[in-house]
Amino acid sequence: MTEGSGARRYPYNREPYGRAPIPTARGVIVVDGKVLRTERGPVVEFWRDAGALGILDVFIPGAWVERIRRDESAWRHLYDEHGTDW
């Protein structure tokens, strides 16, 4: 994130959920995850634990991300099961 750019980091375990198409070497996949940061620009840091594949942590255009409620997400963060719904 660019210092002084108006970047916002959501509080730990209170990050909103989102759905986004992520380009990969095998094509585009649609992924549910958490939006960790936003930056005027618009750029977001999109995060999710992908199990055996490891952690997916990407910076993507904010326009790619559709904000969704926790109960709409196909994936939920382990420590967020009892968190606040956005």
mmCIF file of the C-alpha atoms, coordinates in Angstrom:
data_MODEL
# 
_entry.id   MODEL 
# 
loop_
_atom_site.group_PDB 
_atom_site.id 
_atom_site.type_symbol 
_atom_site.label_atom_id 
_atom_site.label_alt_id 
_atom_site.label_comp_id 
_atom_site.label_asym_id 
_atom_site.label_entity_id 
_atom_site.label_seq_id 
_atom_site.pdbx_PDB_ins_code 
_atom_site.Cartn_x 
_atom_site.Cartn_y 
_atom_site.Cartn_z 
_atom_site.occupancy 
_atom_site.B_iso_or_equiv 
_atom_site.pdbx_formal_charge 
_atom_site.auth_seq_id 
_atom_site.auth_comp_id 
_atom_site.auth_asym_id 
_atom_site.auth_atom_id 
_atom_site.pdbx_PDB_model_num 
ATOM 1  C CA . MET A 1 1  ? 0.000   0.000   0.000   1.00 0.00 ? 1  MET A CA 1 
ATOM 2  C CA . THR A 1 2  ? 1.217   3.474   -0.757  1.00 0.00 ? 2  THR A CA 1 
ATOM 3  C CA . GLU A 1 3  ? 2.018   5.545   2.322   1.00 0.00 ? 3  GLU A CA 1 
ATOM 4  C CA . GLY A 1 4  ? -0.181  8.627   2.599   1.00 0.00 ? 4  GLY A CA 1 
ATOM 5  C CA . SER A 1 5  ? -2.571  7.413   -0.089  1.00 0.00 ? 5  SER A CA 1 
ATOM 6  C CA . GLY A 1 6  ? -5.634  7.050   2.093   1.00 0.00 ? 6  GLY A CA 1 
ATOM 7  C CA . ALA A 1 7  ? -5.149  3.310   2.573   1.00 0.00 ? 7  ALA A CA 1 
ATOM 8  C CA . ARG A 1 8  ? -7.521  1.704   5.040   1.00 0.00 ? 8  ARG A CA 1 
ATOM 9  C CA . ARG A 1 9  ? -6.935  -1.553  6.880   1.00 0.00 ? 9  ARG A CA 1 
ATOM 10 C CA . TYR A 1 10 ? -9.983  -3.149  8.415   1.00 0.00 ? 10 TYR A CA 1 
ATOM 11 C CA . PRO A 1 11 ? -9.759  -4.239  12.081  1.00 0.00 ? 11 PRO A CA 1 
ATOM 12 C CA . TYR A 1 12 ? -8.483  -7.782  12.617  1.00 0.00 ? 12 TYR A CA 1 
ATOM 13 C CA . ASN A 1 13 ? -11.279 -10.384 12.386  1.00 0.00 ? 13 ASN A CA 1 
ATOM 14 C CA . ARG A 1 14 ? -13.724 -7.653  11.280  1.00 0.00 ? 14 ARG A CA 1 
ATOM 15 C CA . GLU A 1 15 ? -12.780 -7.535  7.610   1.00 0.00 ? 15 GLU A CA 1 
ATOM 16 C CA . PRO A 1 16 ? -15.699 -7.597  5.148   1.00 0.00 ? 16 PRO A CA 1 
ATOM 17 C CA . TYR A 1 17 ? -16.194 -10.567 2.855   1.00 0.00 ? 17 TYR A CA 1 
ATOM 18 C CA . GLY A 1 18 ? -15.991 -10.230 -0.887  1.00 0.00 ? 18 GLY A CA 1 
ATOM 19 C CA . ARG A 1 19 ? -16.217 -12.240 -4.092  1.00 0.00 ? 19 ARG A CA 1 
ATOM 20 C CA . ALA A 1 20 ? -13.771 -11.628 -6.923  1.00 0.00 ? 20 ALA A CA 1 
ATOM 21 C CA . PRO A 1 21 ? -12.555 -13.151 -10.182 1.00 0.00 ? 21 PRO A CA 1 
ATOM 22 C CA . ILE A 1 22 ? -8.840  -13.934 -9.817  1.00 0.00 ? 22 ILE A CA 1 
ATOM 23 C CA . PRO A 1 23 ? -6.751  -14.477 -12.969 1.00 0.00 ? 23 PRO A CA 1 
ATOM 24 C CA . THR A 1 24 ? -4.446  -17.507 -12.741 1.00 0.00 ? 24 THR A CA 1 
ATOM 25 C CA . ALA A 1 25 ? -2.211  -19.398 -15.153 1.00 0.00 ? 25 ALA A CA 1 
ATOM 26 C CA . ARG A 1 26 ? -5.102  -21.853 -15.589 1.00 0.00 ? 26 ARG A CA 1 
ATOM 27 C CA . GLY A 1 27 ? -7.727  -19.199 -16.267 1.00 0.00 ? 27 GLY A CA 1 
ATOM 28 C CA . VAL A 1 28 ? -9.981  -17.020 -14.147 1.00 0.00 ? 28 VAL A CA 1 
ATOM 29 C CA . ILE A 1 29 ? -11.449 -18.433 -10.932 1.00 0.00 ? 29 ILE A CA 1 
ATOM 30 C CA . VAL A 1 30 ? -14.106 -16.797 -8.767  1.00 0.00 ? 30 VAL A CA 1 
ATOM 31 C CA . VAL A 1 31 ? -13.032 -16.735 -5.136  1.00 0.00 ? 31 VAL A CA 1 
ATOM 32 C CA . ASP A 1 32 ? -14.742 -15.714 -1.895  1.00 0.00 ? 32 ASP A CA 1 
ATOM 33 C CA . GLY A 1 33 ? -12.437 -14.169 0.680   1.00 0.00 ? 33 GLY A CA 1 
ATOM 34 C CA . LYS A 1 34 ? -11.865 -11.186 2.946   1.00 0.00 ? 34 LYS A CA 1 
ATOM 35 C CA . VAL A 1 35 ? -11.007 -7.632  1.980   1.00 0.00 ? 35 VAL A CA 1 
ATOM 36 C CA . LEU A 1 36 ? -8.071  -6.706  4.233   1.00 0.00 ? 36 LEU A CA 1 
ATOM 37 C CA . ARG A 1 37 ? -7.269  -3.254  2.880   1.00 0.00 ? 37 ARG A CA 1 
ATOM 38 C CA . THR A 1 38 ? -8.572  -0.681  0.477   1.00 0.00 ? 38 THR A CA 1 
ATOM 39 C CA . GLU A 1 39 ? -6.661  2.168   -1.077  1.00 0.00 ? 39 GLU A CA 1 
ATOM 40 C CA . ARG A 1 40 ? -7.865  5.201   -2.930  1.00 0.00 ? 40 ARG A CA 1 
ATOM 41 C CA . GLY A 1 41 ? -7.163  4.210   -6.440  1.00 0.00 ? 41 GLY A CA 1 
ATOM 42 C CA . PRO A 1 42 ? -9.097  1.737   -6.151  1.00 0.00 ? 42 PRO A CA 1 
ATOM 43 C CA . VAL A 1 43 ? -7.004  -1.245  -5.068  1.00 0.00 ? 43 VAL A CA 1 
ATOM 44 C CA . VAL A 1 44 ? -7.905  -3.882  -2.510  1.00 0.00 ? 44 VAL A CA 1 
ATOM 45 C CA . GLU A 1 45 ? -5.904  -6.569  -0.764  1.00 0.00 ? 45 GLU A CA 1 
ATOM 46 C CA . PHE A 1 46 ? -7.965  -9.740  -1.028  1.00 0.00 ? 46 PHE A CA 1 
ATOM 47 C CA . TRP A 1 47 ? -7.098  -12.623 1.279   1.00 0.00 ? 47 TRP A CA 1 
ATOM 48 C CA . ARG A 1 48 ? -8.165  -16.196 1.882   1.00 0.00 ? 48 ARG A CA 1 
ATOM 49 C CA . ASP A 1 49 ? -6.749  -19.423 3.259   1.00 0.00 ? 49 ASP A CA 1 
ATOM 50 C CA . ALA A 1 50 ? -6.877  -21.873 0.355   1.00 0.00 ? 50 ALA A CA 1 
ATOM 51 C CA . GLY A 1 51 ? -6.131  -24.986 2.445   1.00 0.00 ? 51 GLY A CA 1 
ATOM 52 C CA . ALA A 1 52 ? -3.568  -27.269 0.841   1.00 0.00 ? 52 ALA A CA 1 
ATOM 53 C CA . LEU A 1 53 ? -2.849  -24.597 -1.761  1.00 0.00 ? 53 LEU A CA 1 
ATOM 54 C CA . GLY A 1 54 ? -1.701  -22.154 0.931   1.00 0.00 ? 54 GLY A CA 1 
ATOM 55 C CA . ILE A 1 55 ? -2.671  -18.533 1.407   1.00 0.00 ? 55 ILE A CA 1 
ATOM 56 C CA . LEU A 1 56 ? -4.105  -16.461 -1.433  1.00 0.00 ? 56 LEU A CA 1 
ATOM 57 C CA . ASP A 1 57 ? -3.091  -12.851 -0.848  1.00 0.00 ? 57 ASP A CA 1 
ATOM 58 C CA . VAL A 1 58 ? -3.466  -10.596 -3.879  1.00 0.00 ? 58 VAL A CA 1 
ATOM 59 C CA . PHE A 1 59 ? -3.817  -6.920  -4.689  1.00 0.00 ? 59 PHE A CA 1 
ATOM 60 C CA . ILE A 1 60 ? -6.555  -6.464  -7.278  1.00 0.00 ? 60 ILE A CA 1 
ATOM 61 C CA . PRO A 1 61 ? -8.683  -3.623  -8.659  1.00 0.00 ? 61 PRO A CA 1 
ATOM 62 C CA . GLY A 1 62 ? -11.486 -2.767  -6.275  1.00 0.00 ? 62 GLY A CA 1 
ATOM 63 C CA . ALA A 1 63 ? -13.964 -2.869  -9.163  1.00 0.00 ? 63 ALA A CA 1 
ATOM 64 C CA . TRP A 1 64 ? -13.410 -6.645  -9.356  1.00 0.00 ? 64 TRP A CA 1 
ATOM 65 C CA . VAL A 1 65 ? -14.684 -7.204  -5.814  1.00 0.00 ? 65 VAL A CA 1 
ATOM 66 C CA . GLU A 1 66 ? -18.340 -7.650  -5.003  1.00 0.00 ? 66 GLU A CA 1 
ATOM 67 C CA . ARG A 1 67 ? -19.000 -7.169  -1.298  1.00 0.00 ? 67 ARG A CA 1 
ATOM 68 C CA . ILE A 1 68 ? -20.973 -10.091 0.144   1.00 0.00 ? 68 ILE A CA 1 
ATOM 69 C CA . ARG A 1 69 ? -22.329 -11.042 3.552   1.00 0.00 ? 69 ARG A CA 1 
ATOM 70 C CA . ARG A 1 70 ? -20.503 -13.665 5.589   1.00 0.00 ? 70 ARG A CA 1 
ATOM 71 C CA . ASP A 1 71 ? -23.401 -16.111 5.199   1.00 0.00 ? 71 ASP A CA 1 
ATOM 72 C CA . GLU A 1 72 ? -23.174 -15.744 1.380   1.00 0.00 ? 72 GLU A CA 1 
ATOM 73 C CA . SER A 1 73 ? -19.496 -16.703 1.295   1.00 0.00 ? 73 SER A CA 1 
ATOM 74 C CA . ALA A 1 74 ? -18.535 -20.216 0.166   1.00 0.00 ? 74 ALA A CA 1 
ATOM 75 C CA . TRP A 1 75 ? -15.504 -19.824 2.455   1.00 0.00 ? 75 TRP A CA 1 
ATOM 76 C CA . ARG A 1 76 ? -15.380 -18.519 6.016   1.00 0.00 ? 76 ARG A CA 1 
ATOM 77 C CA . HIS A 1 77 ? -12.343 -17.621 8.031   1.00 0.00 ? 77 HIS A CA 1 
ATOM 78 C CA . LEU A 1 78 ? -11.839 -20.087 10.881  1.00 0.00 ? 78 LEU A CA 1 
ATOM 79 C CA . TYR A 1 79 ? -11.628 -17.368 13.546  1.00 0.00 ? 79 TYR A CA 1 
ATOM 80 C CA . ASP A 1 80 ? -14.556 -15.392 12.179  1.00 0.00 ? 80 ASP A CA 1 
ATOM 81 C CA . GLU A 1 81 ? -17.320 -17.933 12.729  1.00 0.00 ? 81 GLU A CA 1 
ATOM 82 C CA . HIS A 1 82 ? -18.847 -15.834 15.488  1.00 0.00 ? 82 HIS A CA 1 
ATOM 83 C CA . GLY A 1 83 ? -17.898 -12.425 14.127  1.00 0.00 ? 83 GLY A CA 1 
ATOM 84 C CA . THR A 1 84 ? -20.088 -9.549  13.082  1.00 0.00 ? 84 THR A CA 1 
ATOM 85 C CA . ASP A 1 85 ? -21.912 -9.858  9.772   1.00 0.00 ? 85 ASP A CA 1 
ATOM 86 C CA . TRP A 1 86 ? -21.227 -7.049  7.305   1.00 0.00 ? 86 TRP A CA 1 
# 
